[in-house]
Structure formats: structure tokens, C-alpha cells
Amino acid sequence: MTSSWQHTADTLVSDLQHIFTGRLHSVVAYGPCVEGVADAPLTCLVLVESISVSDLEGCARLAPGWKRGQVTTPLILSREEFLQSLDAFPLEYGEIIRTHARVFGLDPFEGVSIAPEDARRACESQVKSHLVHLRAAFIQSGNRPQPVADLVVASAPGFVSLLRHVAQLTGSSATARADEALDGARAAGIAESVVRSLLSLHRGGAMPAADAARLFPDCLIAMEQLARFVDGWHA
């Protein structure tokens, strides 16, 4: 946690205290900023006792300043809403639970866990949605090299994220995002060479358009394999 990160988080907490006063329960930071990614915006989950229209109006007045200060609009929920939606957003909340840093209040995740079957079902939904999108987008590309290359580049972050979710589902202990993605690929039986190429694209690495286009068949096969794996996985 860098000093600039902490200062930004403390300023956000001060703003929220003025709005919610004693109804502010917990603030946790999560995401790339907490993981040490330089220049990543601050992302936070905020749990409160209740949320009114006037609370939202207060946040809206501060939103432009938050944006200038590299603070993503915080995710604000009542604790009851959070607990009741764990099954609806298991991957998103699971990511926060795993990677969070407490900024204010008590740890809101003590005794909280994601049901494995909820995580598996969400993984299945996202993987199959990604697969359908890949096929449809390829058809729309007309099989022209540049649009196909653009598709591969655009799909890389989503594919890497899905591999990380699979790694977490299968109990990976990796902490670095790239290592998690590789663990997910191994669990699903996906060629490591394909994943390393996608990781390079995800990090902004350069790749000739022709090479990226040639990667599409392997990406499609890998996504189909991932769908089969998640469909048949059991805790």
C-alpha cells in the first residue's frame, strides 16, 4: 500500500463520513491499485446502514472531485444488500473478498464466504457468453485479418479474467494475476503457449496483426475447452 494510495483512501473516507455520518460501517479498497499497479484508480466497496436519495445527491456532488483524484465511483451498498447478493455476484464479490484492504471500520467479510456452486454457475455463464461472442464477432469480421486480430486483442482481458476465476474455483493459491491465469489454464487442460500470448496482449504487448489473427483458432479451441471444463466441474 503506497502512501499516495492511503492518502486518497483517507480522503474518500472523510467525504463519506460527512455524507453518511454514523451510518458508515466499512470501507475496503480492492483491485489493481491495492495490488500495486502504478497509476491504477482507487476502487472501493462501501457498506452503510442505509442509503437515501439525499445520500446519493451528496455523493453526486463529490463525484467530479473523485474522478479528478483517480477515485472510481465507489460501490455503495447496505450490509444487508451485500449479504443477500453474494449468490448473484459471486465472482465479483469473491474477487473483492480475496484482494481487499480494509480502509475504515470493521472487516465486513469476517465469516462471509462464496458458495462454490454459485461461483461455478457464474463462471459457466461468463465462459459460455464469451464463447458465443467470439463466434459471432468472427463471423462479423468477414474473416479479414485486421478485424480478426482486433477481436483477439479485445477478447484477451476477458479470457484472462475467466482463467483467473477458474483458478480460484479450483483452489489455486497463486496471488499474481498472470500466475492465476496460468493455473486456471492448467486446471482446464488449455495450452500454456496460448495463454502466454493472451497475457502478453492483455499487458499491452505488441503483436503483428497477422500473428494475432492466426491466434484466433487456438483462442476459440481454448474457450471451448474452458466451457467444457466449467460445465463438468464439481466441488
Buried (B, 14 or more C-beta within 10 A) or exposed (E): EEEEBEEBBEBBBEBBBEBBEEBBBBBBBBBBBBEEEEEBBBBBBBBBEEBEEEBEEBBEEBEEEBEEBBBBBBBBBBBEEBBEEBBEBBBBBBBBBEBBBEBBBEEBBEEEEBEBEBBBBBBBEBBBEBBEBBEEBBEEBEEEBEBBBBBBBEBBEBBBBBBBBBBBBBEBEBEEBBBBBBBBBBBBEBEEEBBBBBBBBBEEEEBEBEEBBBBBEBBBEBBBBBBEBBEEBEE
